[in-house]
Amino acid sequence: MKSFLKLFSILILVFGIANAEPISQSGNKNGYDVKFTSEKSLVVGQNSFFVQIFKDGKQITNAKTKIKFYMPEMPGMPYMEFKDKGKLVGDKYKLDVNLSMSGTWQYQLKFKTSNGEVHTLRGSVNL
């Protein structure tokens, strides 16, 4: 019976990992359409995110981007935060983030456009 429970637990874990999906979120802020994606499903540790910004159907590649991922303080656990500035890779801004534990991480994605305006999108991801 113990062997069966071990096998069943392993199968559930493998099935969950195999079916994990990459992140794909969209938002709109002040007339800008923003796509926020990940290459792979999220893991504890290093993750790469990609941001694409569009205005009137045209892609914006001259913005400055930065992101802050954070997990609020909870009983027995301190506040956690990780920040990165985006680097333009091809037509996407790449952000590398280290998510140090499982749970719900909130984020603030900021981008500054050529006219000097700073736009902020907020969201969350589950790990």
Buried (B, 14 or more C-beta within 10 A) or exposed (E): EEEEEEEEEEEEEEEEEEEEEEBEBEBEBEEBBBBBBBEEBBEEEEBBBBBBBBEEEEEBEEBBBBBBBBBEEEEEEEEBEBEBEBEBEEEBBBBBBEBBEEBEBBBBBBBBBEEEEEBEBEBEBEB
